[in-house]
Amino acid sequence: MCQQWYLPRHGITVATEKVAVYSHNGRASYEYTDLHGGKHRLSGKDRTGTTYAAYHPSDPDKEVLCYSLLKVALHMVASLVLLLLGLGVVALVISVTGGVLLDG
């Protein structure tokens, strides 16, 4: 997940070309050319329109498909909400269990 934040802002971002679509799972394979002419392929969710990839300048094998900042932020907020709900459930279970054990 760190690369999803880091690479689009500090790496090299290039347009990709969709080379294959896998209809059974809604994913696609994308290809891009790095600054040295090397071809790289990565897969991700099938999207319409132009899709961009970002890679690390000194290590083109560190790569991600770029998402909008809004989509990444919403994903992080949703993950945080789920984490907090999970922690709330754990706290509730611990307090109920503690109350039952103390009341004996």
N, C-alpha and C positions, 0 to 999 in steps of 0.2 A: 504494500500500500504506500510506503514511503516513496517509491519510484514514481507512482502515479501523481504525487504532488511535486516531486523534485524535477523529474526529467522534462515535462512540458515547459517549465520555467527556466531551467538552467542548462538543458541539453539542446540538441538540434532537432527541430520539428520539420517534418517533410510530409508531403501528401503521399497517400498510398494508392495502390490500384487493387481492386477486388479481383482475385484470381480464381476463387472457388466459393461456392455456397453449399452448406450442408443443411438441407431442408429438414432432416430428421431431428436436429437439435437447435436450429435457429442460429447457427454460428457460420462464420465465413473466414476465409483465409485471405490475408492482405499481403501485398509485396511492395517494398520500397527500395530505392537505391540510395546508399549513403554517399557522403562527399567524395569518397575514393573510388566510386563506381561499383562497389560491392552490392550484390542483391541480397536482401534479407526478407524472410517471410515470417509472419506472426498471425495468430488467429484471435478472434474475438467475436462479439455479438454482431450479427448481420445488421448493417445500417444502410440507410439511403443517403445520398449526397456524398460530398467529399469527406473522406476519413483521413485523419492525420495520425502519424506515429512520431514519437519522440525517442531519441536514443542518446546515450552518453557519448561525447565526442571521442574519448580515448578508448571506449569499449562498446562498439556498435551492437554487441550481443545483449547489452542491457537496454531493453526496449519496452515500450508500452504503447498501446493505442490511447490516444488522447480523448478525454471526455471534457465536457464543458465544466468550468469551475462550479457552476450551479449544481450540476449533477453530482459532482464529487462531494460538495458541501452537504447536499441533501442526503447522500448515502452515509456520510459521517454522522449527521444528526440522527438519522433513523437508527444507526448502530448504537449511538449513545443512549437513545431512548430504550432500546431493547436491553442494553446492559443495565440501565437503572431499574427497569422493571424486573429483571432477573435478580438483581441485588435486593430489591424490595421483597420479592417472594422468599428469598433465602432468609432475610431478616425476620419475616413473618413466621416462617417455619421454626426458626431458632427460638423466637419469643414464645410461640405456642408450646413447643417442646419443653422449654425451660419452665413455663407456667405449670404444665402437667407434672413434670418431675418434682417441682417444689411443693405442689399441692398434694402430691403423693397418692 
